[in-house]
Amino acid sequence: MVREYVNFPIEMHIEPELGDDLEKRLYIDAEDHLKKLAKHHTDITGAAVDITQPAQSRETPYIYEATVVIYARPKNIAATEKHGDAATALRGALKAAERQIRDKREQLRH
């Protein structure tokens, strides 16, 4: 799924499929978060979101892993979060990526 927003593409990959309604909600959540982060800035050129269930075939509880990569100048940002709920994992990864972007912007100001 790719949708142009705030002049940069956001690509999302989810495996295994979680159902259209949940996947759409996750995409909208990621899109809204990234839109707010990019507002009034030109350093973000794109983003990729990957949600997987790496523990699915193991004897451990099903854990979702969300990875958010923000293509930004001068250096890309990546964050990963694991949780038993896909939406919570995504929110955690988005917040971690946001902290890194804000820290990078602060360093560039000084």
NUNUSE-74647 format. One record per residue: residue in one letter; x, y, z of N, C-alpha, C in turn; residue number from 1. Coordinates in steps of 0.2 Angstrom, whole numbers, plus 5000, padded with zeros to 4 digits. Example, Ala and Ser with C-alpha at 12.3 -4.5 7.8 and 13.67 -1.06 7.14 Angstrom:
<nodes>
aa = a&n_u = 5066&n_v = 4972&n_w = 5039&ca_u = 5062&ca_v = 4978&ca_w = 5039&c_u = 5066&c_v = 4984&c_w = 5039&i = 1 $
aa = s&n_u = 5064&n_v = 4989&n_w = 5035&ca_u = 5068&ca_v = 4995&ca_w = 5036&c_u = 5064&c_v = 5000&c_w = 5039&i = 2 $
</nodes>
This chain:
<nodes>
aa = m&n_u = 5004&n_v = 4994&n_w = 5000&ca_u = 5000&ca_v = 5000&ca_w = 5000&c_u = 5005&c_v = 5006&c_w = 5000&i = 1 $
aa = v&n_u = 5004&n_v = 5011&n_w = 4995&ca_u = 5008&ca_v = 5017&ca_w = 4995&c_u = 5003&c_v = 5022&c_w = 4994&i = 2 $
aa = r&n_u = 5003&n_v = 5028&n_w = 4997&ca_u = 4999&ca_v = 5034&ca_w = 4997&c_u = 5003&c_v = 5040&c_w = 4997&i = 3 $
aa = e&n_u = 5002&n_v = 5044&n_w = 4993&ca_u = 5006&ca_v = 5051&ca_w = 4993&c_u = 5003&c_v = 5055&c_w = 4998&i = 4 $
aa = y&n_u = 5007&n_v = 5058&n_w = 5003&ca_u = 5005&ca_v = 5062&ca_w = 5008&c_u = 5010&c_v = 5067&c_w = 5010&i = 5 $
aa = v&n_u = 5008&n_v = 5073&n_w = 5011&ca_u = 5013&ca_v = 5078&ca_w = 5013&c_u = 5019&c_v = 5078&c_w = 5008&i = 6 $
aa = n&n_u = 5018&n_v = 5077&n_w = 5002&ca_u = 5024&ca_v = 5077&ca_w = 4997&c_u = 5029&c_v = 5072&c_w = 4998&i = 7 $
aa = f&n_u = 5027&n_v = 5066&n_w = 5001&ca_u = 5032&ca_v = 5061&ca_w = 5002&c_u = 5028&c_v = 5054&c_w = 5002&i = 8 $
aa = p&n_u = 5031&n_v = 5049&n_w = 4999&ca_u = 5027&ca_v = 5042&ca_w = 4999&c_u = 5028&c_v = 5039&c_w = 5006&i = 9 $
aa = i&n_u = 5023&n_v = 5035&n_w = 5008&ca_u = 5023&ca_v = 5031&ca_w = 5014&c_u = 5021&c_v = 5024&c_w = 5011&i = 10 $
aa = e&n_u = 5026&n_v = 5019&n_w = 5012&ca_u = 5025&ca_v = 5012&ca_w = 5010&c_u = 5024&c_v = 5008&c_w = 5017&i = 11 $
aa = m&n_u = 5019&n_v = 5004&n_w = 5016&ca_u = 5017&ca_v = 4999&ca_w = 5022&c_u = 5017&c_v = 4992&c_w = 5020&i = 12 $
aa = h&n_u = 5020&n_v = 4988&n_w = 5024&ca_u = 5020&ca_v = 4981&ca_w = 5022&c_u = 5018&c_v = 4977&c_w = 5029&i = 13 $
aa = i&n_u = 5013&n_v = 4973&n_w = 5028&ca_u = 5011&ca_v = 4969&ca_w = 5034&c_u = 5010&c_v = 4962&c_w = 5032&i = 14 $
aa = e&n_u = 5013&n_v = 4958&n_w = 5037&ca_u = 5013&ca_v = 4951&ca_w = 5036&c_u = 5013&c_v = 4947&c_w = 5042&i = 15 $
aa = p&n_u = 5009&n_v = 4943&n_w = 5044&ca_u = 5003&ca_v = 4940&ca_w = 5040&c_u = 4998&c_v = 4946&c_w = 5039&i = 16 $
aa = e&n_u = 4993&n_v = 4945&n_w = 5035&ca_u = 4988&ca_v = 4950&ca_w = 5034&c_u = 4984&c_v = 4950&c_w = 5040&i = 17 $
aa = l&n_u = 4982&n_v = 4956&n_w = 5042&ca_u = 4978&ca_v = 4957&ca_w = 5048&c_u = 4970&c_v = 4959&c_w = 5047&i = 18 $
aa = g&n_u = 4969&n_v = 4959&n_w = 5041&ca_u = 4962&ca_v = 4961&ca_w = 5039&c_u = 4962&c_v = 4968&c_w = 5037&i = 19 $
aa = d&n_u = 4958&n_v = 4970&n_w = 5032&ca_u = 4958&ca_v = 4976&ca_w = 5028&c_u = 4956&c_v = 4982&c_w = 5033&i = 20 $
aa = d&n_u = 4951&n_v = 4981&n_w = 5038&ca_u = 4950&ca_v = 4986&ca_w = 5042&c_u = 4955&c_v = 4988&c_w = 5047&i = 21 $
aa = l&n_u = 4959&n_v = 4983&n_w = 5050&ca_u = 4964&ca_v = 4984&ca_w = 5054&c_u = 4970&c_v = 4987&c_w = 5051&i = 22 $
aa = e&n_u = 4972&n_v = 4985&n_w = 5045&ca_u = 4977&ca_v = 4987&ca_w = 5041&c_u = 4976&c_v = 4994&c_w = 5039&i = 23 $
aa = k&n_u = 4970&n_v = 4996&n_w = 5037&ca_u = 4968&ca_v = 5003&ca_w = 5035&c_u = 4969&c_v = 5007&c_w = 5041&i = 24 $
aa = r&n_u = 4967&n_v = 5005&n_w = 5047&ca_u = 4968&ca_v = 5009&ca_w = 5053&c_u = 4975&c_v = 5010&c_w = 5055&i = 25 $
aa = l&n_u = 4979&n_v = 5005&n_w = 5054&ca_u = 4986&ca_v = 5006&ca_w = 5056&c_u = 4989&c_v = 5011&c_w = 5051&i = 26 $
aa = y&n_u = 4988&n_v = 5010&n_w = 5044&ca_u = 4991&ca_v = 5015&ca_w = 5039&c_u = 4989&c_v = 5022&c_w = 5041&i = 27 $
aa = i&n_u = 4982&n_v = 5023&n_w = 5042&ca_u = 4980&ca_v = 5030&ca_w = 5044&c_u = 4984&c_v = 5033&c_w = 5050&i = 28 $
aa = d&n_u = 4985&n_v = 5028&n_w = 5055&ca_u = 4988&ca_v = 5030&ca_w = 5061&c_u = 4995&c_v = 5032&c_w = 5060&i = 29 $
aa = a&n_u = 4999&n_v = 5028&n_w = 5056&ca_u = 5006&ca_v = 5030&ca_w = 5054&c_u = 5006&c_v = 5036&c_w = 5049&i = 30 $
aa = e&n_u = 5001&n_v = 5037&n_w = 5045&ca_u = 5001&ca_v = 5043&ca_w = 5040&c_u = 5000&c_v = 5049&c_w = 5044&i = 31 $
aa = d&n_u = 4995&n_v = 5049&n_w = 5049&ca_u = 4994&ca_v = 5055&ca_w = 5053&c_u = 5000&c_v = 5057&c_w = 5057&i = 32 $
aa = h&n_u = 5003&n_v = 5052&n_w = 5060&ca_u = 5009&ca_v = 5053&ca_w = 5065&c_u = 5015&c_v = 5056&c_w = 5060&i = 33 $
aa = l&n_u = 5016&n_v = 5053&n_w = 5055&ca_u = 5022&ca_v = 5056&ca_w = 5050&c_u = 5020&c_v = 5062&c_w = 5048&i = 34 $
aa = k&n_u = 5014&n_v = 5064&n_w = 5046&ca_u = 5012&ca_v = 5070&ca_w = 5043&c_u = 5013&c_v = 5076&c_w = 5049&i = 35 $
aa = k&n_u = 5011&n_v = 5074&n_w = 5055&ca_u = 5013&ca_v = 5079&ca_w = 5060&c_u = 5020&c_v = 5080&c_w = 5061&i = 36 $
aa = l&n_u = 5024&n_v = 5075&n_w = 5061&ca_u = 5031&ca_v = 5076&ca_w = 5061&c_u = 5034&c_v = 5080&c_w = 5056&i = 37 $
aa = a&n_u = 5032&n_v = 5079&n_w = 5050&ca_u = 5034&ca_v = 5082&ca_w = 5044&c_u = 5032&c_v = 5090&c_w = 5043&i = 38 $
aa = k&n_u = 5027&n_v = 5091&n_w = 5047&ca_u = 5024&ca_v = 5098&ca_w = 5046&c_u = 5029&c_v = 5103&c_w = 5047&i = 39 $
aa = h&n_u = 5029&n_v = 5108&n_w = 5042&ca_u = 5034&ca_v = 5114&ca_w = 5042&c_u = 5041&c_v = 5112&c_w = 5042&i = 40 $
aa = h&n_u = 5043&n_v = 5106&n_w = 5039&ca_u = 5049&ca_v = 5104&ca_w = 5038&c_u = 5050&c_v = 5101&c_w = 5032&i = 41 $
aa = t&n_u = 5056&n_v = 5101&n_w = 5029&ca_u = 5057&ca_v = 5098&ca_w = 5022&c_u = 5062&c_v = 5092&c_w = 5023&i = 42 $
aa = d&n_u = 5064&n_v = 5090&n_w = 5029&ca_u = 5070&ca_v = 5085&ca_w = 5029&c_u = 5067&c_v = 5078&c_w = 5028&i = 43 $
aa = i&n_u = 5061&n_v = 5077&n_w = 5028&ca_u = 5058&ca_v = 5070&ca_w = 5027&c_u = 5056&c_v = 5069&c_w = 5020&i = 44 $
aa = t&n_u = 5059&n_v = 5064&n_w = 5017&ca_u = 5057&ca_v = 5063&ca_w = 5010&c_u = 5053&c_v = 5056&c_w = 5009&i = 45 $
aa = g&n_u = 5052&n_v = 5052&n_w = 5014&ca_u = 5048&ca_v = 5046&ca_w = 5013&c_u = 5048&c_v = 5042&c_w = 5019&i = 46 $
aa = a&n_u = 5044&n_v = 5037&n_w = 5019&ca_u = 5044&ca_v = 5032&ca_w = 5025&c_u = 5042&c_v = 5025&c_w = 5023&i = 47 $
aa = a&n_u = 5044&n_v = 5021&n_w = 5027&ca_u = 5042&ca_v = 5014&ca_w = 5026&c_u = 5040&c_v = 5011&c_w = 5033&i = 48 $
aa = v&n_u = 5035&n_v = 5007&n_w = 5033&ca_u = 5033&ca_v = 5004&ca_w = 5039&c_u = 5032&c_v = 4996&c_w = 5038&i = 49 $
aa = d&n_u = 5035&n_v = 4992&n_w = 5042&ca_u = 5034&ca_v = 4985&ca_w = 5041&c_u = 5032&c_v = 4982&c_w = 5048&i = 50 $
aa = i&n_u = 5026&n_v = 4978&n_w = 5047&ca_u = 5024&ca_v = 4975&ca_w = 5053&c_u = 5024&c_v = 4968&c_w = 5052&i = 51 $
aa = t&n_u = 5027&n_v = 4964&n_w = 5056&ca_u = 5028&ca_v = 4957&ca_w = 5055&c_u = 5026&c_v = 4953&c_w = 5062&i = 52 $
aa = q&n_u = 5025&n_v = 4947&n_w = 5061&ca_u = 5024&ca_v = 4943&ca_w = 5067&c_u = 5029&c_v = 4937&c_w = 5067&i = 53 $
aa = p&n_u = 5035&n_v = 4939&n_w = 5069&ca_u = 5041&ca_v = 4935&ca_w = 5069&c_u = 5041&c_v = 4928&c_w = 5073&i = 54 $
aa = a&n_u = 5037&n_v = 4929&n_w = 5079&ca_u = 5036&ca_v = 4923&ca_w = 5083&c_u = 5030&c_v = 4918&c_w = 5081&i = 55 $
aa = q&n_u = 5027&n_v = 4919&n_w = 5076&ca_u = 5021&ca_v = 4916&ca_w = 5074&c_u = 5023&c_v = 4908&c_w = 5074&i = 56 $
aa = s&n_u = 5028&n_v = 4906&n_w = 5071&ca_u = 5029&ca_v = 4899&ca_w = 5070&c_u = 5033&c_v = 4896&c_w = 5076&i = 57 $
aa = r&n_u = 5035&n_v = 4899&n_w = 5081&ca_u = 5038&ca_v = 4897&ca_w = 5087&c_u = 5034&c_v = 4896&c_w = 5093&i = 58 $
aa = e&n_u = 5037&n_v = 4893&n_w = 5098&ca_u = 5033&ca_v = 4891&ca_w = 5104&c_u = 5032&c_v = 4897&c_w = 5109&i = 59 $
aa = t&n_u = 5034&n_v = 4903&n_w = 5106&ca_u = 5033&ca_v = 4909&ca_w = 5111&c_u = 5026&c_v = 4912&c_w = 5109&i = 60 $
aa = p&n_u = 5024&n_v = 4916&n_w = 5113&ca_u = 5017&ca_v = 4920&ca_w = 5111&c_u = 5018&c_v = 4924&c_w = 5105&i = 61 $
aa = y&n_u = 5013&n_v = 4925&n_w = 5102&ca_u = 5013&ca_v = 4929&ca_w = 5095&c_u = 5015&c_v = 4936&c_w = 5097&i = 62 $
aa = i&n_u = 5021&n_v = 4939&n_w = 5094&ca_u = 5023&ca_v = 4945&ca_w = 5096&c_u = 5023&c_v = 4949&c_w = 5089&i = 63 $
aa = y&n_u = 5021&n_v = 4955&n_w = 5089&ca_u = 5021&ca_v = 4959&ca_w = 5083&c_u = 5027&c_v = 4963&c_w = 5083&i = 64 $
aa = e&n_u = 5031&n_v = 4964&n_w = 5078&ca_u = 5037&ca_v = 4968&ca_w = 5077&c_u = 5035&c_v = 4974&c_w = 5072&i = 65 $
aa = a&n_u = 5035&n_v = 4980&n_w = 5074&ca_u = 5034&ca_v = 4986&ca_w = 5069&c_u = 5041&c_v = 4989&c_w = 5069&i = 66 $
aa = t&n_u = 5043&n_v = 4990&n_w = 5062&ca_u = 5049&ca_v = 4994&ca_w = 5061&c_u = 5047&c_v = 5000&c_w = 5056&i = 67 $
aa = v&n_u = 5049&n_v = 5006&n_w = 5058&ca_u = 5047&ca_v = 5012&ca_w = 5055&c_u = 5054&c_v = 5015&c_w = 5052&i = 68 $
aa = v&n_u = 5055&n_v = 5016&n_w = 5046&ca_u = 5061&ca_v = 5019&ca_w = 5043&c_u = 5058&c_v = 5026&c_w = 5040&i = 69 $
aa = i&n_u = 5061&n_v = 5031&n_w = 5042&ca_u = 5060&ca_v = 5038&ca_w = 5040&c_u = 5066&c_v = 5040&c_w = 5035&i = 70 $
aa = y&n_u = 5064&n_v = 5041&n_w = 5029&ca_u = 5070&ca_v = 5043&ca_w = 5024&c_u = 5070&c_v = 5051&c_w = 5025&i = 71 $
aa = a&n_u = 5076&n_v = 5053&n_w = 5028&ca_u = 5077&ca_v = 5060&ca_w = 5030&c_u = 5084&c_v = 5062&c_w = 5028&i = 72 $
aa = r&n_u = 5084&n_v = 5068&n_w = 5027&ca_u = 5091&ca_v = 5071&ca_w = 5026&c_u = 5094&c_v = 5074&c_w = 5032&i = 73 $
aa = p&n_u = 5100&n_v = 5073&n_w = 5034&ca_u = 5105&ca_v = 5070&ca_w = 5030&c_u = 5106&c_v = 5063&c_w = 5031&i = 74 $
aa = k&n_u = 5102&n_v = 5060&n_w = 5036&ca_u = 5103&ca_v = 5053&ca_w = 5038&c_u = 5096&c_v = 5050&c_w = 5039&i = 75 $
aa = n&n_u = 5095&n_v = 5044&n_w = 5037&ca_u = 5089&ca_v = 5040&ca_w = 5038&c_u = 5088&c_v = 5038&c_w = 5045&i = 76 $
aa = i&n_u = 5082&n_v = 5037&n_w = 5048&ca_u = 5080&ca_v = 5036&ca_w = 5055&c_u = 5077&c_v = 5029&c_w = 5054&i = 77 $
aa = a&n_u = 5078&n_v = 5024&n_w = 5059&ca_u = 5074&ca_v = 5018&ca_w = 5059&c_u = 5073&c_v = 5017&c_w = 5067&i = 78 $
aa = a&n_u = 5067&n_v = 5014&n_w = 5068&ca_u = 5065&ca_v = 5012&ca_w = 5075&c_u = 5061&c_v = 5006&c_w = 5075&i = 79 $
aa = t&n_u = 5062&n_v = 5001&n_w = 5079&ca_u = 5058&ca_v = 4995&ca_w = 5080&c_u = 5055&c_v = 4994&c_w = 5087&i = 80 $
aa = e&n_u = 5049&n_v = 4991&n_w = 5087&ca_u = 5046&ca_v = 4990&ca_w = 5093&c_u = 5042&c_v = 4983&c_w = 5093&i = 81 $
aa = k&n_u = 5043&n_v = 4980&n_w = 5098&ca_u = 5039&ca_v = 4973&ca_w = 5099&c_u = 5034&c_v = 4973&c_w = 5104&i = 82 $
aa = h&n_u = 5028&n_v = 4970&n_w = 5102&ca_u = 5022&ca_v = 4970&ca_w = 5107&c_u = 5018&c_v = 4965&c_w = 5105&i = 83 $
aa = g&n_u = 5013&n_v = 4963&n_w = 5110&ca_u = 5008&ca_v = 4958&ca_w = 5108&c_u = 5003&c_v = 4960&c_w = 5104&i = 84 $
aa = d&n_u = 5002&n_v = 4967&n_w = 5103&ca_u = 4997&ca_v = 4970&ca_w = 5099&c_u = 5000&c_v = 4974&c_w = 5093&i = 85 $
aa = a&n_u = 4998&n_v = 4973&n_w = 5087&ca_u = 5001&ca_v = 4976&ca_w = 5081&c_u = 5000&c_v = 4984&c_w = 5082&i = 86 $
aa = a&n_u = 4995&n_v = 4987&n_w = 5084&ca_u = 4994&ca_v = 4994&ca_w = 5085&c_u = 4999&c_v = 4997&c_w = 5090&i = 87 $
aa = t&n_u = 4999&n_v = 4994&n_w = 5095&ca_u = 5004&ca_v = 4996&ca_w = 5101&c_u = 5011&c_v = 4996&c_w = 5098&i = 88 $
aa = a&n_u = 5013&n_v = 4991&n_w = 5095&ca_u = 5020&ca_v = 4990&ca_w = 5092&c_u = 5021&c_v = 4996&c_w = 5087&i = 89 $
aa = l&n_u = 5016&n_v = 4997&n_w = 5083&ca_u = 5017&ca_v = 5003&ca_w = 5078&c_u = 5018&c_v = 5009&c_w = 5082&i = 90 $
aa = r&n_u = 5013&n_v = 5011&n_w = 5087&ca_u = 5014&ca_v = 5017&ca_w = 5090&c_u = 5021&c_v = 5018&c_w = 5094&i = 91 $
aa = g&n_u = 5023&n_v = 5012&n_w = 5096&ca_u = 5030&ca_v = 5013&ca_w = 5100&c_u = 5035&c_v = 5014&c_w = 5095&i = 92 $
aa = a&n_u = 5035&n_v = 5011&n_w = 5089&ca_u = 5040&ca_v = 5012&ca_w = 5084&c_u = 5040&c_v = 5019&c_w = 5081&i = 93 $
aa = l&n_u = 5034&n_v = 5022&n_w = 5080&ca_u = 5033&ca_v = 5029&ca_w = 5078&c_u = 5035&c_v = 5034&c_w = 5083&i = 94 $
aa = k&n_u = 5034&n_v = 5033&n_w = 5089&ca_u = 5036&ca_v = 5037&ca_w = 5095&c_u = 5044&c_v = 5037&c_w = 5095&i = 95 $
aa = a&n_u = 5047&n_v = 5031&n_w = 5094&ca_u = 5054&ca_v = 5031&ca_w = 5095&c_u = 5057&c_v = 5034&c_w = 5089&i = 96 $
aa = a&n_u = 5055&n_v = 5033&n_w = 5083&ca_u = 5057&ca_v = 5037&ca_w = 5077&c_u = 5056&c_v = 5044&c_w = 5077&i = 97 $
aa = e&n_u = 5051&n_v = 5047&n_w = 5080&ca_u = 5049&ca_v = 5054&ca_w = 5081&c_u = 5055&c_v = 5057&c_w = 5086&i = 98 $
aa = r&n_u = 5056&n_v = 5053&n_w = 5091&ca_u = 5062&ca_v = 5056&ca_w = 5096&c_u = 5068&c_v = 5057&c_w = 5092&i = 99 $
aa = q&n_u = 5070&n_v = 5052&n_w = 5088&ca_u = 5076&ca_v = 5052&ca_w = 5084&c_u = 5076&c_v = 5058&c_w = 5080&i = 100 $
aa = i&n_u = 5071&n_v = 5059&n_w = 5076&ca_u = 5070&ca_v = 5065&ca_w = 5071&c_u = 5071&c_v = 5071&c_w = 5075&i = 101 $
aa = r&n_u = 5067&n_v = 5072&n_w = 5081&ca_u = 5067&ca_v = 5078&ca_w = 5085&c_u = 5075&c_v = 5079&c_w = 5087&i = 102 $
aa = d&n_u = 5078&n_v = 5074&n_w = 5090&ca_u = 5085&ca_v = 5075&ca_w = 5092&c_u = 5089&c_v = 5077&c_w = 5086&i = 103 $
aa = k&n_u = 5088&n_v = 5074&n_w = 5080&ca_u = 5093&ca_v = 5076&ca_w = 5075&c_u = 5091&c_v = 5083&c_w = 5073&i = 104 $
aa = r&n_u = 5085&n_v = 5085&n_w = 5073&ca_u = 5084&ca_v = 5092&ca_w = 5071&c_u = 5087&c_v = 5097&c_w = 5076&i = 105 $
aa = e&n_u = 5087&n_v = 5095&n_w = 5082&ca_u = 5090&ca_v = 5099&ca_w = 5088&c_u = 5097&c_v = 5100&c_w = 5087&i = 106 $
aa = q&n_u = 5100&n_v = 5094&n_w = 5085&ca_u = 5108&ca_v = 5094&ca_w = 5084&c_u = 5110&c_v = 5098&c_w = 5078&i = 107 $
aa = l&n_u = 5106&n_v = 5098&n_w = 5073&ca_u = 5107&ca_v = 5102&ca_w = 5067&c_u = 5106&c_v = 5109&c_w = 5068&i = 108 $
aa = r&n_u = 5102&n_v = 5111&n_w = 5073&ca_u = 5101&ca_v = 5118&ca_w = 5074&c_u = 5107&c_v = 5121&c_w = 5078&i = 109 $
aa = h&n_u = 5111&n_v = 5117&n_w = 5082&ca_u = 5116&ca_v = 5120&ca_w = 5086&c_u = 5123&c_v = 5118&c_w = 5082&i = 110 $
</nodes>
